[in-house]
């Protein structure tokens, strides 16, 4: 059976929006929050499945939905992870952040969707079951692909409730990233989140059209991405930093005391990729590490043609800090192997 031709649209549409879309505004009286999949009362936290009903495609879309409702009123912070299923660090950051919270001490609401692409996470597959990049499908559509419908369900059921959003990622395509926060510098509330995350460096940019962060900001939700480490594996240091960053944001928002003094991340003034030269494909090995400072012209790595034994040197095209690096692998012409940035 060809999974790309699953006759899904009517069945899934009935499940995605059991209740009408919600807005970010909460009732004047602080009481329970109804997440359709379940109700969370003040001072408690619960774990549900996003799609509660039984139907044919549930095995592809059994996304967890977690929520902590504070004992006292406050803002709503949403945390999403594994929009790309191969970005494993993101899930453990989300899990630890939720686990840390005592709802009796919480002001406001924390909503966590830790495995947005749940099947992709279990199989370490970046894309959705229909082979689409979910992070180009927001705000989604009930008339589109499975990915578009999942994006629509998440956006209407969760994102529109949020006052603030943290979307967790890692590097992709066998690349690792130094801890970094990506933010639309023209959104003051989003920039304040980035500055109070307290981890890594800040990269400015609105983000690509259809990405969760970009579309959330357009909908009036302050949003940032935290991205660190490589795909396909868990890196303890990056997980600890990311968890601390989420708790730092909650402290800044007055939701939960983290007990940690926040350092303001440095902001990048500009960055560029160093790429494999034309005809220079082969076995890539690196001589620098993430976070290293380099000067223009410094040797950063080599690519060896295994047939001719010819060695191509990869040298820095600008002075700065290495914020992204391909892992040692086979590379082809034009592949970005180092991301180098200068700081303000």
Secondary structure, 3 states (H helix, E strand, C coil): CCHHHCCCHHHHHHHHCCCCCCCCCCCCCCCCEECCCCEECCCEEEEEECCCCCCHHHHHCCCEEEEEECCEEEEEEEEEECCCCCCHHHHHHHHHHHHHCCHHHCEEEEEEECCCCHHHHHHCCCCCCCCCCHHHCCCCCCCCCHHHHHHHHHHHHCHHHCCEEEEEECCCCCEEEEEEEEECCCCHHHHHHHHHHCCCEEEECCCCCCCHHHHHHHCCCEEEEEEEEECCCCCHHHHHHHHHHHHHHHHHCCCCCCCCCCCCCEEEEEEEEEECCCCCCEEEEECCCCCCEECCCCEEEEEECCCCCCEEEEECCCCEEEEEEECCEEECCCCEEEEEEEEC
